[in-house]
Each structure stands twice: as C-alpha cells, then as structure tokens.
C-alpha cells in the first residue's frame, strides 16, 4: 500500500512541476495545487497507513497518531484559500493584460492602446499605472487637513 501511495505522490509532484514550468498562468496555479496535494499525501504516507483505532478515548487502543491528519486538514484549507487567491489574481492579470502568457507580462501589466499586436486591456478595469485622474489636488487637501489637526492637538 505504501508503494502505491509513493507512486501517487511522485506522479502528483511530477505533474505539478511540469505545470509550474508552463508559460500559462492557469497551468502555474494548477501546478501549485498538484504539488500541494502531493505533499499532503506524502505526509499521510510517512505517518503510516495502519489499521488502528482512531484517537477516541472511548475505543480501545492502540491509537493512530492524529497529528498528521490535523496537519493535512489544515494544509487542505490553506491550499484552497491560496488557490482561490491565485485564481483571482490570474483573472485580474488576464483582464488587464489581455493574455495569459506569464513570460509576456513583464514589469507592467498595462497595455498600450496603440500596441502593434492589437490587443488591448479591458477598458472597464484600468491599470494602476494609468490612473483615471490626477490626485495631486486631493493630496494637497489631505496635507492641509493633517496640518490643521496637528495644530489642534498641540
């Protein structure tokens, strides 16, 4: 049984690394998830696959160690949250850039409307590099208010 689980861990981690080396952002997210699932299965396998009683005091022992199960359960919840966050970031990057090629993102996700490839960012989701309005006036007003409050507190 341990051999089967070891092969499954190897396959999951190998598929995850293969997907991580891809240039598509969704494949990278899936690769991270596969590696996480492989590590979870490895933790359970290393803890031992024994047919013993669950760690309940009402049952007679010997008991199974509950720590690996708790670690894996926590890792599943954290992995789900991380995957959801990465998928949200990937969707936003696709909306802004207009493509999902990780290598083509560069330092700036904002696309030039006059780009020769004809791909434009989603007009409803402006990039932080291209603000809608100049906020210099707002900053001056905020600084004046800060100075007024500072004088009042003296």
Secondary structure, 3 states (H helix, E strand, C coil): CHHHHHHHHHHHHHHHHHHHCCCEHHHHHHHHHHHHHHHHHHHHHHHCCCCCECCCCCCCCCECCCHHHHHHHHHHHHHHHHHHHHHHHHHHHHHHHCCCEHHHCCCCCCCCCCCCCCCCCCCCCCCCCCCCCCCHHHHHHHHHHHHHHHHHHC
